[in-house]
Amino acid sequence: MSEPHLIVLFGATGDLARRKLLPGILHLLRSNLVADSRIIGVSMDDFDDDSFRAFAQEACREFGREVPESEWAEFAPKLHYVNVEDGAAVLAAVAGRLEAELSGDVRRLHYLSVPPKAALDVVHTLAEADLVERSRIIMEKPFGTDLASAKRLNAEIHEVFDEQQIFRIDHFLGKEAALNILAFRFANGLFEPIWNRTFIDHVQIDVPETLSLEGRSGFYEGTGAFKDMVVTHLFQVLAFMAMEPPTSLDSESISEEKNKVFRSMLPLEQAAVVRGQYQGYREEEGVSPESETETFVALRAEIDNWRWAGVPFYLRTGKQMAEGARIISIAFREPPKSMFPPGSGVGLSGPDHLTFDLADSSRMSLSFYGKRPGPGMTLDKLSMQFAMQETERAGDVLEAYERLILDAMKGERTLFTTAQGIERLWEISQPLLEDPPPVRPYAPGTWGPNSVHQLIAPKAWRLPFERTWRKPNPLGE
């Protein structure tokens, strides 16, 4: 990138900035993926430039890649700090001084790593500081809590920023494996012809988490698993999986195809949703003893278009579950008739699956039946697996937030959501929000309430895996 940037990071001393944003920005600059830039951290802590630099250095040491002291000494002077209480005038003055240090056409990137209720205050502060022109703004989820609030939020932001300036972030889509879905589908003549209702029986998007909500229960009480994860993450992954081939790989074409998927989704029905709450959640600080907030949700979504009519999409996510994983699993239809003798093993392990692992390891697996060596006709379930670590380019992988920050700087919107898409997702969610099913308890360390199996019956959840991923063998060694 040739344009230098002024990066204004709101919430600069928060957990996300410490773990992801500051190490990510440092890596982008060290890798020469972006031109010379200046960073203003904005937060409520009583810091000055020096103390903010010390904070950032500690964050990068703990959560980033190893940085030689000489390179840190070059990066540190680019970091500056403004306290929120100093107001828009001080922010404008610091921004003006730093932009004067940069040569060329300086662009601005504003990252809002702040609670949703503070986002509009930040937007108005940027307007007051006259930092809207030549800028793009990255916003963290959630984008509203229902259709009405999403529309109000979008309308008020649009009073300051044009839609083309707004980048609503979803770090799930920034992962290498998510982009591999597009490559896998549209670059290979083998798979796109069978990517439809004729050959695919159902799809699962499964994101269980082992983490509890200790320390974050107050925030979660007003959100819950559905608003926190499904609307802003899982539905976005579903769109990548289900979209039609775009006319080109530019961001406008891909965004339009994703929005077509959202427009084709049927409203969620109460009978197709299971809500759960892990035992002990109501005892945590900030949680009501009668809380009905779900820490787990599983649902069946349907896409009413030519490609996917009749194919259920099963989504599941929750806290305090047995394992942590992020997978998309496509189950193919089984042959209409089996010619194999009883006892051959065919069908015992379920249908063939294509599985994408959206974790940082970026793996794919294709399972199928094959003959067991030896006499007779006995079949076993086999699999072909690929892991990014097994390639010589494994070191080139960008962390999700790094990729998304870089794309926002470029104005590349492929991995970001639109106002239209978000509002449509809240629209189809409205029946569930107005009349949710009861919350069912589940024990920590399990796979959710028992009724989750009735939701998918006679099919079965892909997780937990009967077979584990093979350990990667780097470069075939």
C-alpha positions in Angstrom: 0.0 0.0 0.0 1.4 3.4 -1.0 -0.9 5.6 1.1 0.3 6.4 4.6 -2.3 6.1 7.3 -3.3 7.8 10.5 -4.8 5.0 12.7 -7.1 6.2 15.5 -7.7 3.3 17.9 -10.6 3.8 20.3 -10.5 1.4 23.3 -6.7 1.3 22.9 -6.1 -0.1 26.4 -8.8 -2.8 26.3 -8.4 -6.5 26.0 -8.9 -6.7 22.2 -6.4 -4.0 21.6 -3.9 -5.7 23.9 -4.3 -9.2 22.4 -5.0 -8.5 18.7 -5.0 -5.0 17.5 -1.7 -3.5 18.7 0.4 -6.7 17.8 -1.5 -6.9 14.5 -0.7 -3.2 13.5 2.9 -3.7 14.5 3.2 -6.8 12.3 1.6 -5.1 9.3 4.1 -2.2 9.6 7.1 -4.5 10.1 6.1 -6.6 7.1 5.9 -3.5 4.9 2.3 -4.5 4.0 1.3 -0.9 4.8 3.0 2.4 4.2 4.4 4.5 7.0 1.7 5.3 9.6 1.0 6.9 12.9 -1.2 5.5 15.6 -3.3 7.4 18.2 -4.6 5.3 21.1 -7.7 6.7 22.7 -9.0 5.4 26.0 -10.0 6.4 29.5 -6.8 5.3 31.2 -4.5 8.0 32.7 -1.7 7.4 30.2 0.6 9.7 28.3 2.6 8.8 25.1 5.4 7.1 27.1 3.1 5.0 29.3 1.0 4.0 26.3 4.1 2.9 24.4 5.2 0.8 27.4 1.7 -0.8 27.5 1.8 -1.5 23.8 5.3 -3.1 24.1 4.2 -5.4 26.8 1.1 -6.4 24.8 3.2 -7.1 21.7 5.7 -9.2 23.7 3.0 -11.3 25.3 0.6 -11.8 22.3 2.5 -10.9 19.1 5.5 -12.2 17.2 9.0 -11.7 18.5 10.3 -8.2 17.7 14.0 -7.2 17.9 14.7 -4.2 20.1 15.9 -2.2 17.1 12.6 -2.6 15.3 10.6 -1.8 18.4 12.6 1.4 18.8 11.6 2.3 15.3 7.9 1.5 15.9 7.4 3.1 19.4 7.7 6.8 18.3 4.7 6.2 15.9 2.5 5.5 19.0 0.7 8.4 20.7 -2.1 8.7 23.2 -5.2 10.9 23.8 -7.4 10.6 26.9 -11.1 10.5 26.1 -11.7 13.3 28.6 -9.4 15.6 26.6 -12.2 15.9 24.0 -12.4 16.3 20.2 -10.2 19.4 20.1 -7.1 17.7 21.5 -7.7 14.7 19.3 -7.9 17.0 16.2 -4.7 18.8 17.2 -2.7 15.6 17.7 -4.1 14.1 14.5 -3.2 17.3 12.5 0.4 17.2 13.9 0.9 13.5 13.1 -0.5 13.9 9.6 1.9 16.7 8.9 4.8 14.2 9.7 3.5 11.9 6.9 4.1 12.6 3.3 1.7 12.0 0.4 -2.0 11.4 0.5 -2.7 10.5 4.1 -5.7 8.4 4.7 -7.4 7.7 8.1 -8.6 4.5 9.7 -10.7 4.7 12.8 -11.0 1.4 14.8 -13.9 1.4 17.4 -12.9 -1.3 19.9 -15.5 0.0 22.3 -18.8 -1.3 23.8 -21.8 -0.9 21.5 -23.4 1.8 23.6 -20.3 3.9 23.2 -20.0 3.6 19.4 -22.2 6.5 18.5 -20.4 8.8 20.9 -17.2 8.0 19.1 -18.7 8.6 15.7 -19.8 12.1 16.9 -16.4 12.8 18.4 -14.8 12.0 15.0 -17.2 14.4 13.3 -16.5 17.1 15.9 -12.7 16.6 15.4 -13.2 16.9 11.6 -11.7 13.4 11.0 -14.4 12.0 8.7 -12.9 13.1 5.4 -10.5 10.6 3.8 -11.4 8.1 6.5 -12.7 4.6 6.9 -14.2 3.3 10.2 -14.1 -0.2 11.6 -16.9 -1.2 14.0 -17.1 -4.2 16.3 -20.2 -6.3 16.8 -23.0 -6.4 17.8 -24.7 -4.2 15.2 -27.9 -3.5 17.1 -29.9 -6.0 19.2 -32.9 -6.3 16.9 -34.3 -4.9 13.6 -35.4 -1.5 15.1 -32.1 -0.8 16.9 -30.1 -1.9 13.9 -32.0 0.5 11.7 -31.5 3.4 14.2 -27.8 2.6 14.6 -27.3 2.6 10.8 -29.3 5.7 10.3 -27.3 7.7 12.9 -24.0 6.5 11.6 -25.0 7.4 8.1 -25.5 11.0 9.2 -21.7 11.1 9.6 -20.2 8.4 7.4 -21.2 7.0 4.1 -21.9 3.3 3.9 -18.8 2.8 1.7 -16.7 4.2 4.7 -18.1 1.8 7.2 -16.5 -1.6 7.8 -18.5 -3.9 10.2 -16.0 -6.4 11.3 -16.4 -10.2 11.7 -13.1 -11.8 12.6 -14.4 -15.3 11.6 -14.4 -14.2 8.0 -10.8 -12.9 8.3 -9.4 -16.4 8.9 -7.5 -18.1 6.1 -9.9 -21.1 6.2 -12.9 -18.9 5.5 -11.3 -17.6 2.4 -10.4 -21.1 1.5 -14.1 -21.8 1.1 -14.3 -19.4 -1.8 -11.1 -20.8 -3.4 -12.3 -24.4 -2.9 -15.7 -23.8 -4.4 -15.0 -21.4 -7.3 -11.5 -22.5 -8.4 -12.2 -26.2 -8.7 -14.4 -27.8 -11.3 -14.8 -30.9 -9.1 -16.9 -29.4 -6.3 -19.0 -26.5 -7.6 -21.2 -28.8 -9.7 -22.2 -30.8 -6.6 -22.6 -27.8 -4.3 -26.4 -27.9 -4.2 -29.5 -29.7 -3.0 -29.1 -32.6 -5.4 -25.9 -33.8 -3.8 -25.8 -32.2 -0.3 -28.0 -33.6 2.5 -27.3 -31.0 5.2 -24.7 -28.5 6.5 -23.5 -28.0 10.0 -21.7 -24.9 11.3 -20.5 -25.7 14.8 -18.6 -23.4 17.1 -18.6 -24.8 20.7 -16.4 -23.0 23.3 -14.9 -24.2 26.5 -14.7 -20.7 28.0 -17.1 -19.6 30.8 -18.4 -16.1 31.1 -16.7 -15.3 34.4 -16.0 -11.6 34.5 -18.1 -10.9 31.4 -21.5 -12.0 32.6 -22.7 -8.4 33.0 -22.2 -7.7 29.3 -23.6 -11.1 28.3 -26.8 -10.7 30.3 -28.1 -8.1 27.7 -26.8 -10.1 24.8 -26.9 -13.9 24.9 -25.4 -16.5 22.6 -27.7 -15.8 19.7 -27.0 -12.1 19.4 -23.4 -12.4 20.3 -22.5 -15.3 17.9 -25.2 -16.3 15.5 -26.2 -13.1 13.8 -22.7 -11.6 13.7 -20.6 -14.7 13.0 -22.3 -18.0 12.1 -24.8 -16.4 9.6 -21.9 -14.7 7.9 -20.0 -18.0 7.5 -23.3 -19.5 6.2 -23.4 -16.9 3.5 -19.9 -17.7 2.3 -20.9 -21.4 2.2 -24.2 -20.9 0.4 -23.7 -17.9 -1.9 -24.0 -18.1 -5.7 -20.8 -17.6 -7.8 -20.2 -13.9 -8.0 -19.6 -12.2 -11.3 -16.1 -11.4 -10.1 -14.1 -11.5 -6.9 -14.5 -7.8 -6.2 -16.1 -6.9 -2.9 -19.3 -5.4 -4.3 -20.1 -8.6 -6.2 -19.4 -10.8 -3.2 -21.4 -8.6 -0.9 -24.4 -8.7 -3.2 -24.3 -12.5 -3.4 -24.1 -12.7 0.4 -27.1 -10.4 0.7 -29.0 -12.6 -1.7 -28.5 -15.5 0.7 -29.8 -13.4 3.6 -32.8 -12.3 1.5 -33.6 -16.0 0.7 -33.4 -17.2 4.4 -36.7 -18.0 6.0 -37.7 -16.5 9.3 -36.5 -18.6 12.3 -39.2 -20.7 13.9 -39.3 -21.3 17.6 -39.6 -25.1 17.1 -36.3 -25.1 15.2 -34.3 -23.4 18.0 -32.9 -24.9 21.2 -31.6 -22.5 23.9 -29.5 -23.5 26.9 -27.8 -22.1 29.9 -24.9 -23.8 31.7 -25.5 -24.7 35.3 -23.8 -22.2 37.5 -24.3 -19.2 35.2 -27.0 -17.6 37.4 -24.5 -17.6 40.4 -22.0 -15.4 38.6 -21.6 -11.8 39.4 -24.0 -9.5 37.6 -26.5 -12.3 36.6 -30.1 -12.4 37.8 -31.1 -15.5 39.8 -34.0 -15.9 37.3 -31.9 -15.1 34.2 -33.3 -16.5 31.0 -30.2 -15.4 29.0 -29.0 -18.3 26.8 -25.3 -19.3 26.9 -26.0 -21.9 24.2 -28.1 -21.9 21.1 -28.6 -24.4 18.3 -31.0 -23.9 15.4 -32.1 -25.0 11.9 -31.9 -22.4 9.2 -33.4 -22.8 5.7 -32.6 -21.0 2.5 -35.6 -20.8 0.2 -33.9 -20.6 -3.2 -33.3 -22.9 -6.1 -29.9 -24.2 -5.0 -30.7 -24.9 -1.3 -34.4 -25.6 -1.1 -35.0 -28.5 1.4 -31.4 -28.5 2.7 -31.3 -27.7 6.4 -28.4 -25.7 7.8 -27.7 -26.6 11.5 -25.9 -24.0 13.6 -24.7 -24.6 17.2 -22.6 -22.5 19.6 -22.2 -22.2 23.3 -20.0 -21.6 26.3 -18.6 -24.1 28.8 -18.9 -27.0 26.3 -16.9 -30.2 26.0 -14.5 -28.9 23.4 -13.5 -25.8 21.6 -13.8 -26.0 17.8 -14.9 -24.0 14.7 -16.0 -26.2 11.8 -18.2 -26.3 8.8 -19.2 -29.8 7.8 -21.0 -30.6 4.6 -22.8 -34.0 4.6 -23.4 -35.4 1.1 -26.4 -37.5 0.2 -25.8 -41.3 0.5 -26.3 -43.6 -2.5 -30.0 -44.4 -3.2 -29.3 -48.2 -3.0 -26.5 -50.2 -1.6 -25.1 -53.2 -3.4 -22.8 -54.2 -0.6 -23.6 -57.3 1.5 -24.7 -57.1 5.2 -21.8 -56.7 7.5 -19.7 -54.9 5.0 -19.7 -51.7 7.1 -21.2 -49.4 4.5 -23.4 -46.7 6.1 -22.2 -47.5 9.6 -20.2 -44.2 9.9 -22.8 -42.0 8.3 -22.5 -40.0 5.0 -19.4 -38.7 3.3 -18.4 -35.3 4.7 -16.4 -32.4 3.6 -15.1 -30.5 6.7 -13.5 -27.1 7.0 -11.8 -26.3 10.2 -12.0 -22.5 10.8 -9.5 -22.6 13.6 -6.1 -21.0 13.1 -4.7 -24.3 11.9 -6.8 -24.0 8.7 -7.5 -27.6 7.8 -9.8 -29.4 5.4 -10.9 -33.0 5.4 -12.9 -35.2 2.9 -14.2 -38.5 4.3 -15.4 -41.4 2.3 -15.8 -45.2 2.3 -13.0 -47.4 1.0 -12.3 -51.1 1.0 -10.3 -52.5 3.9 -7.2 -54.4 2.7 -7.6 -58.2 2.7 -10.1 -60.8 1.7 -13.8 -60.1 1.5 -15.6 -56.8 1.0 -15.4 -54.9 4.2 -15.5 -51.1 4.1 -13.9 -48.5 6.4 -14.4 -44.7 6.6 -11.3 -43.1 5.3 -10.3 -39.4 4.9 -8.0 -37.1 3.0 -6.8 -34.2 5.0 -4.9 -31.0 4.2 -3.4 -28.5 6.7 -2.0 -25.1 6.0 1.0 -25.9 8.2 2.0 -28.6 5.7 2.8 -26.0 3.0 5.9 -23.9 2.6 3.8 -20.8 2.8 2.5 -21.5 6.3 4.5 -18.5 7.6 2.6 -16.1 5.3 -0.7 -16.6 7.1 -2.1 -13.3 8.5 -4.0 -13.4 11.7 -7.7 -12.6 11.2 -7.6 -9.1 12.6 -4.4 -8.3 10.7 -6.1 -9.3 7.4 -9.2 -7.3 8.2 -7.3 -4.1 9.2 -5.3 -4.4 6.0 -8.4 -4.9 3.9 -10.1 -1.9 5.5 -7.1 0.2 4.7 -7.3 -0.9 1.1 -11.1 -0.3 1.0 -11.6 -4.0 0.3 -15.1 -4.9 1.6 -15.3 -8.7 0.8 -15.0 -9.8 4.4 -17.2 -7.1 5.9 -20.9 -6.9 6.4 -23.3 -4.3 5.0 -26.2 -2.4 6.6 -28.6 -4.1 4.3 -27.3 -7.6 5.2 -27.4 -6.9 9.0 -30.9 -5.5 8.9 -32.2 -8.5 6.9 -30.6 -10.9 9.5 -32.4 -9.1 12.3 -35.6 -9.2 10.3 -35.6 -13.0 10.0 -34.6 -13.3 13.7 -37.5 -11.2 14.9 -39.9 -14.1 15.4 -37.3 -15.8 17.7 -36.6 -12.6 19.6 -40.3 -11.9 20.2 -41.1 -15.5 21.3 -38.0 -17.4 22.3 -38.2 -21.1 23.4 -37.5 -21.8 27.1 -33.9 -21.9 28.3 -32.8 -25.5 29.2 -30.0 -26.2 31.7 -26.9 -28.2 30.7 -23.9 -29.3 32.6 -20.6 -27.6 32.0 -18.3 -29.7 29.9 -21.1 -31.3 27.8 -22.5 -30.7 24.3 -25.5 -28.7 25.4 -29.1 -29.6 26.4 -30.3 -33.1 25.4 -32.9 -31.6 23.1 -30.2 -30.6 20.7 -30.2 -34.1 19.4 -33.9 -34.0 18.7 -33.4 -30.9 16.6 -31.2 -32.7 14.2 -32.6 -36.3 14.3 -32.5 -38.6 12.5 -29.1 -37.0 11.6 -26.3 -36.6 14.1 -24.0 -33.8 15.0 -20.6 -34.0 13.5 -18.9 -33.0 16.7 -17.5 -34.7 18.7 -15.4 -36.3 16.0 -15.2 -40.1 16.0 -11.8 -39.7 14.3 -9.4 -37.0 15.2 -7.5 -34.7 12.9 -4.1 -36.1 12.0 -1.2 -34.2 13.3 0.3 -32.0 10.5 3.6 -33.2 9.0 5.3 -29.9 8.0 6.5 -30.0 4.4 6.2 -33.8 4.3 9.1 -34.3 6.6 
